[in-house]
Amino acid sequence: MPNSYDTIVVGLGSAGCTAASTLAKAGKKVLGLEADNRIGGRVKTVPFGDGVVEVGAEWIHGTVGSRIYESAIKNNVTVLPQDLDFQVFMSDGSTGKAELVNELVNYCLDVMEHPPEKPEALGHFVTRKLMDYIKEKHPEVLNDKDFITEFLEMMNLLTNNYEASNDWNDVSAQTKYEDLGGHRHMSWHRHGYMTFFEILLNTYNNGPGLPTLDIKLNKEVTLIKWPKNSTGQVEVICKDGDVYKANNVIVTVSLGVLKERHSNLFLPSLPHEKIEIIEKMSIGVMDKVILNFEKEWLPNGTFFGFIWKGEDKRKISKDDYWMTRIFGVSTPMGSKTALTFWTSGEVGKMVETLPEDVVKRKVMELLRKFMGKNMTIPEPTGMIRSTWYSNPYTRGSYTFDNILVHEYPNARAILGEPLVDEAGSPKVLFAGEATDLTHFSTVHGASDSGYREAMRILPSSKI
């Protein structure tokens, strides 16, 4: 049968490509099915300006025990650390207290790594600790209520960009997330994050690929039939009518896609416990608007934080409220002529739907409001933006631990449990960042989960 494989991998992001390449390197006949027209999932490197930009994941978060960092080093690909300290601009065009802002930001980020004993919303927890810190270290700042209010708002937005949340009080302070050691923001700069996928699939430096791996793009899977009360093969049916069979299937689609499609995607349907977890867990949105300019006009790899003054914010119309939810801009390391605006949550979803010319005009207005007093800001020559929520194959950016995490402490483990046949053999396996217990929301967590599921299959078979 030409359409029969050892394993079918659904989705070719970090988890899917890691699983597929691990199995193919062990000699298994693998089929990778990707609904989109490209490999990479929520990693998307795009040629732009004088180099490349990352429309999705931007950095390698940590170097110790990271299969991503290790793959770069092993293949002599230089990755560079990026400093995320802010230069600070205020909404009246003046420069802000950069030293104080960075100190407070770093304090808040540190606090997040030492969760409280009792369950608490992250925003409440951080605010409480921060106010104590300010009282002790900078009592004079307590008199500037406007600064404290707007700093907390910026910190909320910054947190939402880390978490992909809509508000930092939707996030639990008690998370199981763990950072890897080493520098947290390593950039692929001009190589682009796609290099990781080329290394995985053995196409880097014109490599020949993997002989036992078939990859099919633009192949949306609509049904996975699996033997629950029998044994035998899994049948995977695509939107175009093609049918493929395999001993097992690894499903690596995002939590957002599972939320939308699980009831129609599996036959028999998923167990009740897994459905409940899919419904209770959260995937959020982190979006970017990236502009290109004719030439470099800001230093490469720098961050600019925006802090609103209360009276300026109150003048913004309801229609333009979303502009106040962009906490800053950065110059990506992959292109010297590009500039990235960061947004998240419900506002991120809305910005995806606005007309392109409106977004371009308004972000330029924002840029000139904050930074135009001290420099001449050129007109942009191009724009791209991410659409992680409106994309039917992602429906979000990545997952975070919401405030229900205490009621469902094993949620990620349950999400990652395989469906087994009558003989107890895993037939439908689940990978993806949402299923990683401690490194969810990251590309390395997704990769680890793909490796985990490949190894679940390999030991039970004769390699």
TAMO-V900750 format. One record per pair of residues at least 24 apart in sequence whose C-alpha atoms are under 7 Angstrom apart, sorted by sequence separation. I is the first residue (numbers start at 1). GAP is how many residues later the second one is. D is the distance in Angstrom with one decimal. If there is no record, write none. Layout:
i->{I:I}
gap->{GAP:GAP}
d->{D:D}
This chain:
i->{5:6:7:8:9:10:11:304:305:412:413:429:5:304:322:412:5:13:14:303:304:12:13:14:256:303:12:13:255:302:303:12:13:301:302:301:300:301:300:301:300:352:399:300:296:349:223:224:225:226:296:399:400:223:224:225:226:295:399:222:223:224:225:294:323:398:293:123:124:292:293:122:123:292:122:291:292:121:125:290:291:121:122:290:291:105:121:122:290:121:122:289:290:120:121:288:289:120:288:289:119:288:119:287:288:287:116:286:287:115:116:286:115:285:286:285:112:284:287:286:285:293:293:294:292:293:291:292:292:291:292:291:290:291:290:289:290:289:288:289:288:287:287:287:81:82:285:81:82:285:81:82:80:81:79:80:79:80:79:79:285:286:284:285:283:284:285:283:284:65:283:284:64:283:63:64:282:283:62:63:64:282:62:63:165:62:63:164:165:282:62:164:62:164:61:62:60:61:60:61:161:59:60:59:60:59:68:58:277:257:257:52:256:257:277:51:256:52:254:256:274:274:192:190:189:190:189:187:45:45:45:43:44:154:40:151:40:150:150:150:146:146:157:158:157:154:166:248:249:250:251:252:254:21:38:165:166:248:249:250:251:252:253:255:21:37:164:165:166:247:248:249:250:251:252:36:37:164:250:18:30:31:32:33:34:35:36:161:17:29:30:31:32:33:34:35:161:28:29:30:31:32:33:34:35:160:27:34:35:24:33:34:24:24:231:230:231:228:229:230:231:228:229:234:227:228:226:87:88:89:90:91:86:87:88:89:90:91:85:86:87:88:89:90:91:82:84:86:90:91:175:171:172:171:172:171:172:170:171:55:164:170:164:16:15:163:8:7:4:5:6:7:8:9:10:11:3:4:5:6:7:8:9:10:11:3:4:5:6:7:8:9:10:11:10:49:178:177:178:176:177:177:93:92:93:91:92:93:53:91:93:90:93:53:89:52:53:89:121:51:52:51:50:49:50:50:49:49:55:42:35:68:67:66:15:15:14:18:22:15:19:23:14:15:18:19:22:14:18:15:16:19:15:19:26}
gap->{24:24:24:24:24:24:24:24:24:24:24:24:25:25:25:25:26:26:26:26:26:27:27:27:27:27:28:28:28:28:28:29:29:29:29:30:31:31:32:32:33:35:35:36:40:40:41:41:41:41:41:41:41:42:42:42:42:42:42:43:43:43:43:43:43:43:44:45:45:45:45:46:46:46:47:47:47:48:48:48:48:49:49:49:49:50:50:50:50:51:51:51:51:52:52:52:52:53:53:53:54:54:55:55:55:56:57:57:57:58:58:58:59:59:59:60:61:61:61:62:63:86:87:87:88:88:89:89:90:91:91:92:93:93:94:95:95:96:97:97:98:99:100:101:102:103:103:104:104:104:105:105:106:106:107:107:108:108:109:110:111:111:112:112:113:113:113:114:114:115:115:115:116:116:117:117:117:117:118:118:118:118:119:119:119:120:120:120:120:120:121:121:122:122:123:123:124:124:125:125:125:126:126:127:127:128:128:129:134:136:137:138:138:138:138:139:139:140:140:140:140:141:142:143:144:144:145:146:147:148:149:150:150:153:154:156:157:157:158:159:163:164:168:169:170:173:178:178:178:178:178:178:178:179:179:179:179:179:179:179:179:179:179:179:180:180:180:180:180:180:180:180:180:180:180:181:181:181:181:182:182:182:182:182:182:182:182:182:183:183:183:183:183:183:183:183:183:184:184:184:184:184:184:184:184:184:185:185:185:186:186:186:188:189:190:191:191:192:192:192:192:193:193:193:194:194:201:216:216:216:216:216:217:217:217:217:217:217:218:218:218:218:218:218:218:219:219:219:219:221:226:229:229:230:230:231:231:232:232:233:233:233:234:236:237:237:238:239:240:240:240:240:240:240:240:240:241:241:241:241:241:241:241:241:241:242:242:242:242:242:242:242:242:242:243:243:260:261:261:262:262:263:276:277:277:278:278:278:279:279:279:280:280:281:281:282:282:282:282:283:283:284:285:286:286:287:288:289:331:355:358:376:377:378:416:417:429:429:429:431:431:431:432:432:432:432:432:433:433:434:434:434:435:435:437}
d->{5.4:6.0:6.5:5.9:6.2:6.4:7.0:5.5:6.7:6.5:6.7:6.7:5.8:5.3:5.8:5.9:6.7:6.3:6.4:6.0:6.1:5.6:4.3:6.9:6.3:4.4:6.0:3.9:6.5:5.6:6.7:6.2:6.6:6.9:5.5:5.0:5.4:5.3:6.6:5.0:5.9:5.5:5.9:5.8:5.4:6.1:6.9:6.0:6.1:6.4:4.5:6.8:6.8:4.6:4.9:4.8:6.9:5.3:5.5:5.7:5.8:6.2:6.8:6.7:6.9:5.0:5.3:4.9:6.8:5.7:6.2:5.8:4.8:4.4:5.5:5.5:6.4:4.8:6.8:6.7:5.3:6.6:5.6:5.6:6.5:7.0:5.9:5.2:4.4:4.9:4.1:5.8:6.2:6.1:5.5:6.3:5.0:5.7:5.5:6.7:6.9:4.9:6.1:6.2:6.2:5.3:6.9:6.1:5.6:5.6:6.6:4.3:5.2:5.3:6.6:5.0:6.8:6.2:5.7:6.6:6.5:6.8:4.6:6.3:5.5:5.2:6.2:5.5:5.0:5.7:6.2:4.5:5.6:6.6:5.3:6.2:5.8:4.3:5.6:6.7:5.4:5.5:6.9:7.0:6.7:5.6:6.8:5.8:6.0:6.4:4.3:6.5:5.3:6.0:6.1:5.1:5.5:6.7:5.0:6.9:5.0:5.8:5.5:4.9:6.0:5.9:7.0:6.8:5.9:7.0:5.3:6.1:5.8:4.0:6.6:4.9:5.6:6.3:4.8:6.1:5.7:6.0:5.4:4.9:5.1:5.0:6.3:4.5:6.5:6.3:5.1:4.7:4.3:4.9:4.3:6.8:6.8:5.3:5.8:6.6:5.7:5.3:4.9:5.3:6.5:5.0:6.7:6.9:5.8:6.4:6.0:6.2:6.1:5.9:6.7:6.2:4.7:6.4:5.8:5.8:6.2:5.8:6.9:6.9:4.6:4.2:4.0:7.0:5.8:6.2:5.8:6.9:7.0:6.5:6.9:6.7:6.9:6.2:6.1:6.9:6.9:6.2:6.8:6.6:6.0:5.9:6.5:6.9:6.2:5.9:6.0:6.0:6.7:6.2:6.5:6.9:3.8:4.4:5.0:4.6:4.9:4.8:6.8:6.6:6.0:5.3:6.1:5.4:6.0:6.9:5.9:6.1:5.6:6.2:5.0:6.2:5.1:6.4:6.9:6.5:6.2:5.9:6.1:6.2:6.3:6.1:5.0:6.7:6.8:4.9:4.8:4.8:4.7:5.2:4.8:4.6:5.8:6.5:6.1:6.3:5.9:6.2:6.3:6.0:4.5:6.2:6.7:5.4:4.0:6.6:5.7:6.5:5.6:5.8:5.7:6.1:6.0:6.6:6.2:5.1:6.7:4.6:5.1:6.8:5.5:6.0:6.6:6.2:5.7:6.2:5.9:6.3:5.0:4.8:4.8:5.2:5.0:4.9:6.6:5.2:6.1:6.2:6.4:5.8:5.9:6.4:6.2:5.6:6.9:6.6:6.0:7.0:5.8:5.9:5.2:4.5:4.6:5.7:5.6:6.8:6.7:6.1:6.4:5.8:6.3:5.8:6.2:5.2:6.0:6.2:5.1:5.9:6.6:5.7:6.1:6.9:4.9:4.7:4.6:5.2:5.1:4.7:4.8:4.9:5.4:6.1:5.5:7.0:6.9:5.4:6.3:6.2:5.9:5.7:6.9:5.7:5.3:4.4:6.1:5.6:5.8:7.0:5.9:6.8:4.5:6.2:6.4:5.7:6.7:5.0:6.7:5.8:5.3:5.6:5.7:5.0:6.3:6.6:6.5:5.6:5.5:4.5:5.4:6.1:6.5:6.3:5.7:6.2:5.7:6.9:6.9:6.1:6.6:6.2:6.1:5.2:6.2:5.6:6.7:4.7:4.4:6.1:5.7:4.5:5.3:5.2:6.5:5.1:5.9:6.0:5.9:6.8:4.2:5.1:6.5}
